[in-house]
């Protein structure tokens, strides 16, 4: 059982809630500060002063002061008006992660909401009631207003959710789960939607997947080195340490471990860059992923609401301050960097795939089949990898510089971080397929040429062999691709790869 707020919150916890459906509760020790902040907000509404989002309208309507009898309606109307989106629903694990992140932030008592609101959000999460949230609609400032409003409306019994393996009305799911819909108090609607949690949820899950892919890429590259009988001199740690980037050193340690006992029969003076420069390129990919990880880690531990309630322990008084912590520029830049890193991972993998399949470069039968001609072999797998690389290059265009003004230019510079999240997820999915193709090609080449497999990678290689039978004649290669993808999702295989790459 996870208690919130988690301080510090780690991505492993987000993954556990989002994907493994770990149960979450609000720590009772945090009830008092939450109640205190809520009471402070209620005093504000009685003072007849303009307080953004409490007694005023939103965005460009911040200058509109409302009477007390309109303040609850203001919050409900905010959810009605902002739940506007387009496109297919986001993956359930992304939405679950966003719900958890928002609950964790609200539990820190900087938003002025009731305990009941936080507990309702957690009850939905624990019962696996997942709102349907369209993928497009957020410009990443003021936070993820649109997607978070789609979550918020389900707490009111509005909109659609996934529950018990089907889509249904939120009010029906809440009734089945014995959860009472809430009615919003002053500031609570704004507190539910003004933040970066949907972007951050995407980021936490993508970083988790990308870190695993760096190890998969090291495994794939080692199998390619074996299948093309590449030289190991470029992986001599003495030269690597003369350019001591941390990512490069990590990759080279992995190569040394996985290639232990390997002896090449190759006669080339030098290998092509896609083999010789694996530490330099894959190391740079790791550096880019680490850059994005550091930003996402800070973001998911931040207060991203607006306005924010601050408690001064010396004066024992609350203060409410409007700021810009909802802005997702740092996350948007992180997604662009993460996306470019994953594109690079896929590009160098595709180059190795190409070389393995070209008989003039590999010295192996064309497209890795003995009867080439009647059999096309793995020809189309490289075509697919090429198509995915091209798409990834297009998707790598930065989102973080695509600002367009909104809300009558009150919100005149936005991050487009959610756009960055969506495109980076697609890049990640494409890159998984490219690495899958490299594993299939290298596996076929090694058995076809009867090359010995280094001890460090033998167990992983045998798992791939069990998943992808040796190719004697053409078959439905799409099934091989799907089977290897399923293998990469297998927790036991994942542990095996992670253990093998613990340099």
N, C-alpha and C positions, 0 to 999 in steps of 0.2 A: 504494500500500500504506500503510495506516494503522498506526502503531505505538502501542501503549498502554503506560503510561498517557498519555493526552492531558491536558496541563496548560498552560493551561486548555482544557477541553473545550467546543467550540462546537456549537450546534444543527445547523449545516450538516454537521458531521461525523457526527452521529447520523443525520441524514436520508440522507447518502451511504451509510452502512452499512445502514440499515433498508430503504430503498427502491431504491437503486441497487446494492446488494449489493457494496459496496466491501470488498475483502479486508483483514483485520486480523491483526497479529501482536503478540506480547509482546516489548517491547524488551529485548534481552539485558542492557543496563546496569542493568535493574531486577531481574535474577535474584538478586543478592546480598542485598538487603534482604528480598525475599520468602522466601528460604531461611532467613535469620536469624530472621524472625518465626515461621516454621513450627517451627524448632528450639526457640524459646522456648515455644511451646504444648506441645510434646512434653515439655519439662522440667516444665511445670505439672502435667501428668497424673501425673508420677512423684512429686509432692510430697505427695500425699494431702490436699490442701487444697480447700475448696469454691471452685470457680471456675465462675461461671454459664455453663451451656451447654457446659462442657468436662468437669467432673466432677459436675455437678448436672443435675436435670431442668429443664424449661422452664416459663416462665410461673408459674402458681400452684404448680408442682411444683419450684420452684427450691430448696426446702429439702430435697429428696431427694438425698443424697450417694450416688454410685454407685461400685462397685468397678472396678478397672482393666479387668477382663475384660469389662465391659459398655460401655465408652466408645465403641467403634466401632459397636456395635449401637445405642447411643443416637442416633448421628447418622443411621443408616439408618432407624431407627424414626421419627425426626422427619420425614423425607421421606414415608414411608408415611402417617403420621397426618395430615400437614398438606396433602397433595394432595387437597383436598376442595373442590369448586366446583359451580357451576350455570350454566346458560344456554349460549348459542351460543359457539363459540370466538372468541377475540379475533382481530382482523386480523393477518395474518402480519407486516406491517411493524412493528406495535406490539410483538409478541413478539421480533422480531429486535432492535429498539431496546433492549428490556429486557435481553436477553442481552448486548449490547454494553456497556450502561451498567454492568451488574454486573461484567463482566470488567474494565472500566476501573477500577472501584473496587477490586476485589480486587488488581489489579496495583500498587496504591499501598502494599502491604505493611502494612496495618493490620488484617488479618483472620487471619493465621496459616495460610494454606492453602498447598498445594503448587503448584509451577509446573505440574505435570501437570494439575491440576484446571483451572487457567486455560486452558491450551493445549487441553484437551479441549473446553471451552466455545467457544473460538475456532474449533477445527476444525469443530465442528457448524455454527457460523455461516458459515464460509467455504464449506462444502459445501452450505449452504442446507437444513440439517435443522432444521425449525422445529417445536417442541413444540406440541401442541394444548392450549390454556389456556382454561378457561371464563371468561366475562367477570365472573362474580360469585363472591365468596368472600373478598375482602379488606376489612377494616375500616380499613385505612390505619394500623395500629399493632398489634402490633410490625411495622411495615412491611407489605409485601405478601406475607405468609406463604403464603397459599394459591396465588396464581398463580405465585410464584417456586418453590414446591415442585413444581408441575406441570412447570416447566422443569428443576428439579434432578433429578427422577426419570428423565428421559430420559437424563441422563448416566450413570445406573446401568443403562441398558438397559430401563427400565420405561416403560409408558405408550405413547401414540400420538404420531406426528409426521407433518408434511407432508414428503415427499421425492419428488423426481422426478415432480412433478405428481400425486401421489396420497397418500392416507393409509395409513400402515402402522405396524407395531409398531416401537418405538424400537430394539429389539435387531436387527431386520432391517435398518433403515436404517443403523445404525452399522456393521454387517457389510459392507453394500454399499459404504459410504464408507471402509472400512478404518480405522475409529476404534474403539479399545478402550474398553469401558465402564470406569468407575472404581469403586473401592471406597473409601468415605469414611473419612477419618482423623478424630481428635478435632477438634471445632469446625467441620469443613468443611461439614457439613449446615446448621448454623446460619448459617455465613458465606454460603451460597448463597441463603438465603431471608429473612434478617432485614434488610430494607432497603426503600427507597421506589422501586426502579427501575421497577416496572411503572407506577406513577402517573407517574413522571417521564418515562418513554418516551412515554406518552400525551400528556403536556404538551408535550414537545419537538416532536412531530409536529403537534399541534393548533396550537401557536404558529406554526409554519412555514406551515401552511395559512391560519390566521387573518390573518397579516400580508399574505399575497397577497390575501385577500378584501377587506381594506381598500382596496386599489387597484382591485379589481373593482367594489367599491361606488362608488368615485369615478367610474369610467367609466360605470357604470349611471346614476348620478345626473345626470351631464352629459348623457347621451343623453335622459334624462327632461326635463331643463331645456329642451333643444332641442325635444323633441316637444310640450311645453306652452308653448313660447316664453316661458319665464320671464325675469325681469329679472336683470341682472347687478349692479345697484347694491349689493345686500346682500353681494356678494363683493369689494367695494372693500377693498383691504388696509389702507387708512387706518383704517377702523372695526374691522377684525379685530384690528389691533395694539393697539387700546384694551382688548382682553380677550385678553391674549397667552398663552393656553394653547398649549403646543407642538403638540398634536394638531390643534387648530383652525387654526393657522397652516399646518401641513403640508397639510391638506385644501384650504385656500384657495389655496395655491400650485398644487396639482394642478388645481383648477378653472380657475384663470387660464390655465394652460398648455393644458389640454384645450379650453377655450372660446375660445382665441385667434382673433380675427377674427369672432366670433359677434355678430350684430346681431338683437335681438328685434323681432318685429312685434307683440308683445303690448301691450295697452292698459290692463292692470290697474295700479292704483296700488300694490298690494302682492300678492305671491304668498303662497300658503298656506305654513305652517311647513315642510312636508315638502320644499319647494323653497327657501324663503328661509333656513331655518336649517340647511342642509346642513353648513356648516363647524362649527357649534356641536355638532350631534348626532354627525356622523361623527368630529369631532375628539375628542369624549368617548369614543367607541368605541375610538379609537386609544390614548387614555390608559389605558383599562382593560386593553387587550391588552398594553401595555407594562408595566403593573404585574405582570400574570401572567408575562410573559416574564422579568422580573428575578428573580422567585422561582424559576422553573424553571431558569434559568441557574445560579443559586447551588446549587440542589439537585443538579443533575447533576454538579457539581464537588465535591460533599461526600462525606464518609465517613458512611455511614448504617448501618453494622453495629453489633452489640452482642453481647458486649463488644468494645471497641476496644483494639488494641495500640498503645501509644505508645513510641517509641524516643527516649530522652534522649541527645542527642549529647555532652553534657558528661560524664555518668556512664558513657556507653556501655552502658546497661542498658535492657531492655524493661520495660514495666509494662502490665498489663491492667486496664481500667477499664470498669465498667458505667455506661451512661448512657441517653439517650433520643433519640439522633440518628435512630433508625428512625421517629420519629413524623412523620406526614404533615400536620400541621395547616396549616402554611404553604402546602403544595401544594393542600390542600383549599380553602382560602380563595382561592388563585389560580384554581382551576377555577370556583368560584362567580362570581368577578369576570369571568373570561373568558366564561363562559356568558351572564351578564347583558349583557355588551358585544355578543356575537353576536346575542342576542335583539333588542337595540336596533337593530342593523344591519338585521335582517330586518323589524322593525316599520315603520321609516320607509320602507323599500323598498316594502312592501305598500301604504302610503298613497299613494305615487306611482303604483303600478300601478293602484290604484282610481281615481285622478283621470284617468289617461290613458284608461281604458276607459269612464268615465262621460261621455257626450256633452254633458251639461249643464255639466260642469266643464272639459272639454278643447276643446269646440267641434268635435270630430271625430266621424265616424260612430260609432254605438253599437258598443262592443266591437270597434272597428277593422276592420269589414268594410263594404263598400259596400252589399251586399244583406242588411242585418240583418233578421232575421225568418225567412227561409228559411235563413239562416246564423246560428249563435249566436256566431260569432267567438271571441274570446279570453275569453269570459265565465267559463268553468270554470277558466282559469288563475288568475284572481283568487280564485276559490273555494278552489282548492288552496293558494294563498299564505295565505289567511285561516286555513285549517285548520292549516297548518304554524306560523303565528304563535301560534295558540291552544295547540298542543302545546308550542312553545318556552316560552311563559309558564309552563305547568305545570312543565316541566323546570327552569325557572330557580329553583325553590324551593331554598334553600341546603342543600348536603350537609354543610357544615362545622360545622353546629350540631346534627347528628343523632346525636351520640354515644350509644351503648348499651354498658354494661359487658360485658366478656368475661373468660374465664379466671378464674372464681371471684372476680371483682373485683380481681384483681391488675392487670389491664389495664382500669382503670375509666374511662378517658377516651380515646376513639379518634377518629380524624379523619374517617373515611368518605371519604377522598380518592379511592379507586378508584370509589366511587359517583359522586363529582363528575366523575371522568374520563369514565366511561361516558355520563353524561347530557350532558356538554358536547360529546362527540363527536357525539351525536345532534342536539344543537342546531346544531352546525356543519354537519352534512349537510343539515339542514332549511334552514338559511340559504343554503347554496349553491343549493338549488332555488328559493328566493324570488328571489335575485339573477338567476338564470337567467331566470325569468319576466319580471322587469323589463327585462332586455336584449331579450327577444323582443318585448315590448309596445312598448318605445321604438323598436326597429328598424322595426316595422310602422307605427307612427304617423308616423315621419319620412318614410318613402317615400309613405305614403298622403296626407300633407299637402304633399308635395313641398318640405319645408323643406331649406335648404342645411345641410350638415354642416360644422362648424368644422374647420379644417385640422388642429388638434392631435389630433383623435380620428378623422379620416377613415379612416386605415388600419385601425384596430381595428373601426370600423363596417363596413367592406367585408368583413372576415373574418367578421363576424356575418351579413352579408347573404349571403355564400357558403354559410354553414352553414344559414341559415333562409330559404328562398325566400319571396317576398312572398305574402301570403294573399289569394286572390281568392274562394275558396270553402272551406267547412269541410273539414278533413282530420284525420288522426290527429296531434293536437298533442302527444301524449305523445312521439312520435318527435322533434319539434322540441326538447322539453325535454332528452331524452337526448343529442341531437346537440350542443346548446350546452354541456351538462355535459362532454361529451368534448372540446369545444374548450377549455374552461377547464383541462382536464388536459393539453392539448397543450403540451409544453415550449417550442415556438417561439412560440405565442400568449402563454404565460406571460411570456416574455422581452419580447415586444412591449408587454404591459400594464405590466410593471415599468419598462421604459424610458420609456414615455409618462408615467408617474407619478413620475419622478425629478425632483421639484420643485427 
